[in-house]
Amino acid sequence: MEQFAKIFRMQLKYMLGSFEFWLSLLLTSICLVIAAIELSLNVFGSDFGAIPDAGVGFLLNSDPLVLQAPHVLVYFFIFIIGTIPFGDIFIRHLKSQNSNHILLRMSLKNYAFASACVAFIGGFVVIGLPLLVMQGLMFIVLPITSEPYSFPIHMLGGLQDGIGGLGDLFGYSHYIAPYALNLLYILYDAIWAGIGAVFAFSCSFYLKKSRLIIIGLPMMLSIVSFLFGGSSYTLPLYLYPSVYYGPLYFEFFLLSPVIVLIVAMVFMYVGIHKKDVLL
């Protein structure tokens, strides 16, 4: 346990000081700034009573707000950005010949599990922190409350008829507790980004030739679900308050990250016991 804690602290310090970590934060922030500009253009010139409040103005609420940048983030970039900070660290160590130096002081098992924990933290932070900060900024630039039928609210009205994935998952929570729902989506997306990084890290024990392949690999989770899952099991539809697609299932929302994490941990456990893992 002492060895695990030592390598964890070392890896965490390395990640927080790395160019890749700050680049990932910047990329997420750029996507959200573009979304904020889109929102500003959409409400420009509107009466004050037609401006959405900070809860509805949550930038992942891209369907009723008619924003494209959040769609690009959740469909294409969330797993890539989440993997960049640390998901490819094993390949970086191999190419820099640092892995042997590290492993001389501790077991490969401790190295792998500590690195997986740091990879998860990296993915979680670079997605979750900018989303949380942007939600906080919405309290400054948007009203705290709005009229019942302000700009985008009527587009959520279809949920009263049972239409839309958001209604399938959380019923009327977008009316009752919008800020709690926003925080839930921030947490959920951050968890998925972290799990994607762990998945990439576990695969790096098998695919050791290219960092780009490892960084892009978690996006296959979205691609496969899109190709074979239909509208009910397409993963990106669960990463934002989807209004127009469905039905969506709470069981998939809850169990899919757990299953992917278990698969990643199995991959990693098998990978660290390969005879040629350091070659």
C-alpha positions in Angstrom: 0.0 0.0 0.0 2.9 2.4 0.8 4.4 1.7 -2.7 1.0 2.3 -4.3 0.6 5.7 -2.5 4.1 6.7 -3.5 3.7 6.0 -7.2 0.2 7.6 -7.1 1.6 10.8 -5.7 4.4 10.8 -8.2 2.2 10.2 -11.2 -0.4 12.7 -10.0 2.3 15.4 -9.7 3.7 14.5 -13.1 0.2 14.8 -14.7 -0.7 18.1 -13.1 2.5 19.6 -14.3 2.3 18.2 -17.8 1.5 20.1 -21.0 -1.1 17.4 -21.9 -3.2 18.1 -18.8 -3.4 21.9 -19.4 -4.0 21.4 -23.1 -7.0 19.2 -22.3 -8.4 21.8 -20.0 -7.9 24.4 -22.7 -9.7 22.3 -25.4 -12.7 21.7 -23.2 -12.9 25.4 -22.3 -12.7 26.4 -26.0 -15.7 24.2 -26.8 -17.7 25.7 -24.0 -16.7 29.3 -24.9 -17.9 28.6 -28.4 -21.1 27.3 -27.0 -21.5 30.4 -24.8 -21.0 32.6 -27.9 -23.7 30.6 -29.7 -26.1 31.1 -26.8 -25.4 34.8 -26.8 -26.1 35.1 -30.5 -29.4 33.1 -30.1 -30.8 35.4 -27.3 -29.3 38.6 -28.7 -32.0 41.3 -29.0 -34.6 39.3 -27.0 -36.7 40.8 -24.3 -35.4 40.2 -20.8 -38.4 38.0 -20.0 -37.4 35.7 -23.0 -33.9 35.0 -21.7 -33.4 31.6 -20.2 -32.3 31.3 -16.6 -29.0 29.9 -15.5 -30.5 26.4 -15.0 -31.9 26.1 -18.5 -28.9 28.0 -19.9 -26.7 25.1 -19.0 -24.5 24.7 -22.1 -24.9 21.0 -22.3 -28.7 21.7 -22.7 -27.9 22.0 -26.4 -31.2 20.7 -27.9 -33.5 23.4 -26.6 -30.8 26.1 -26.7 -30.0 25.1 -30.3 -26.2 24.9 -29.7 -23.8 22.9 -31.9 -20.5 23.1 -30.0 -21.8 20.9 -27.0 -22.9 18.3 -29.6 -19.4 18.2 -31.0 -18.0 17.9 -27.5 -20.1 14.9 -26.4 -20.2 13.1 -29.8 -16.5 13.5 -30.8 -14.1 15.0 -28.3 -15.1 14.1 -24.7 -13.2 10.8 -24.7 -10.3 12.1 -26.7 -9.8 15.1 -24.4 -10.3 13.0 -21.3 -7.6 10.6 -22.5 -4.9 13.1 -23.4 -3.7 14.0 -19.8 -2.7 10.5 -18.8 -4.4 7.7 -20.7 -1.3 7.1 -22.8 1.2 7.4 -20.0 2.5 3.8 -20.3 3.5 4.4 -24.0 5.1 7.7 -23.0 7.2 5.9 -20.3 8.2 3.2 -22.7 9.3 5.6 -25.4 11.2 7.7 -22.9 12.7 4.6 -21.3 11.4 5.8 -17.9 9.3 2.7 -17.2 12.2 0.5 -16.2 13.5 3.2 -13.8 10.0 3.4 -12.2 9.4 -0.3 -12.1 12.8 -1.0 -10.4 11.3 0.7 -7.3 7.8 -1.0 -7.3 5.8 -3.8 -8.8 4.1 -3.5 -12.2 0.8 -4.1 -10.5 1.2 -1.0 -8.2 2.4 1.1 -11.2 -0.6 0.0 -13.3 -3.3 0.6 -10.7 -1.8 3.9 -9.5 -1.5 5.1 -13.1 -5.1 4.0 -13.8 -6.3 6.1 -10.8 -4.4 9.1 -12.0 -5.7 8.6 -15.6 -9.3 8.6 -14.2 -8.7 11.8 -12.2 -7.2 13.5 -15.2 -10.2 12.7 -17.5 -12.6 13.6 -14.7 -11.0 17.0 -14.0 -10.5 18.2 -17.6 -14.1 17.6 -18.5 -15.9 18.2 -15.2 -14.1 21.3 -14.0 -14.7 23.5 -17.1 -18.4 22.4 -17.1 -18.7 23.3 -13.5 -17.0 26.6 -13.9 -19.2 27.5 -16.9 -22.3 26.6 -15.0 -21.1 29.0 -12.2 -20.6 31.7 -14.8 -24.2 31.3 -16.0 -25.3 32.7 -12.6 -23.5 35.9 -13.5 -24.6 36.4 -17.1 -28.1 34.9 -16.9 -31.0 35.5 -14.5 -31.5 33.1 -11.6 -35.2 32.5 -12.6 -37.0 33.1 -15.8 -40.6 33.3 -17.1 -42.4 29.9 -17.4 -42.2 30.1 -21.2 -39.0 32.0 -21.8 -36.9 31.3 -24.9 -36.1 27.6 -24.8 -38.6 26.4 -22.2 -41.3 25.7 -24.7 -39.0 23.3 -26.5 -38.9 21.2 -23.3 -42.7 21.1 -23.2 -42.8 18.0 -25.4 -41.6 16.0 -22.4 -45.0 16.5 -20.9 -46.2 14.1 -23.5 -43.4 11.6 -22.8 -41.3 12.6 -25.7 -37.5 12.8 -25.5 -34.7 10.9 -23.8 -34.4 13.4 -20.9 -38.0 12.7 -19.9 -37.4 8.9 -20.1 -34.4 9.2 -17.7 -35.4 11.9 -15.2 -39.1 12.7 -15.7 -39.9 16.3 -14.8 -36.6 17.0 -13.0 -35.7 19.6 -15.6 -38.6 21.7 -14.2 -38.4 20.7 -10.5 -34.6 20.7 -9.9 -32.7 22.0 -13.0 -29.5 22.8 -11.2 -29.3 19.4 -9.5 -29.9 17.8 -13.0 -27.1 20.0 -14.4 -24.7 18.9 -11.7 -25.7 15.3 -12.4 -24.8 15.6 -16.0 -21.5 17.3 -15.2 -20.6 14.4 -12.8 -21.8 11.8 -15.3 -19.7 13.2 -18.2 -16.7 13.6 -16.0 -17.0 10.0 -14.8 -17.3 8.8 -18.4 -14.2 10.8 -19.4 -12.3 9.3 -16.6 -13.4 5.8 -17.5 -12.5 6.4 -21.1 -8.9 7.3 -19.9 -8.7 4.1 -17.8 -9.9 2.1 -20.8 -7.2 3.7 -23.0 -4.6 3.0 -20.4 -5.6 -0.6 -20.1 -5.4 -1.0 -23.9 -1.9 0.5 -24.0 -0.5 -2.7 -22.6 -1.5 -4.4 -25.9 -1.1 -1.5 -28.4 2.2 0.0 -27.6 3.3 1.5 -30.9 1.2 4.7 -31.2 0.0 7.3 -28.7 -2.6 8.6 -31.3 -4.3 5.2 -31.5 -4.5 4.9 -27.7 -5.9 8.5 -27.4 -8.5 7.9 -30.1 -9.4 4.4 -28.9 -12.0 5.3 -26.3 -14.0 7.2 -29.0 -14.8 3.7 -30.3 -17.2 3.4 -27.4 -19.3 6.1 -29.0 -18.9 4.9 -32.5 -19.8 1.3 -31.7 -22.9 2.4 -29.7 -23.9 4.7 -32.6 -23.5 2.0 -35.2 -25.2 -0.9 -33.3 -27.1 0.6 -30.4 -29.8 2.5 -32.2 -31.2 5.7 -30.7 -31.8 3.9 -27.4 -28.3 2.8 -26.8 -26.2 5.5 -28.4 -23.8 6.6 -25.7 -23.5 10.3 -26.5 -27.3 10.7 -26.1 -26.8 9.9 -22.4 -24.1 12.5 -22.0 -26.4 15.6 -22.3 -30.1 16.3 -21.8 -31.3 14.9 -25.0 -34.8 16.1 -25.9 -35.4 14.8 -29.4 -34.2 11.2 -29.2 -35.2 8.1 -27.4 -36.5 6.1 -25.7 -33.5 6.1 -23.3 -33.2 3.7 -20.4 -32.0 4.5 -16.9 -30.5 1.0 -16.6 -28.1 1.7 -19.5 -27.4 5.2 -18.0 -26.4 3.6 -14.7 -24.8 0.3 -15.7 -22.9 1.1 -18.9 -20.0 3.0 -17.2 -19.7 0.3 -14.6 -19.5 -2.4 -17.2 -16.9 -0.5 -19.3 -14.8 0.1 -16.2 -14.9 -3.6 -15.2 -13.8 -4.5 -18.8 -11.0 -2.0 -18.6 -9.8 -3.3 -15.3 -9.8 -6.9 -16.6 -7.8 -5.8 -19.7 -5.3 -4.1 -17.5 -5.0 -7.1 -15.1 -4.4 -9.5 -18.0 -2.0 -7.0 -19.7 0.3 -6.5 -16.7 0.8 -10.3 -16.5 2.0 -10.6 -20.1 5.6 -11.7 -20.4 6.5 -9.2 -23.0 4.6 -6.2 -21.5 7.8 -4.0 -21.3 9.0 -4.9 -24.8 
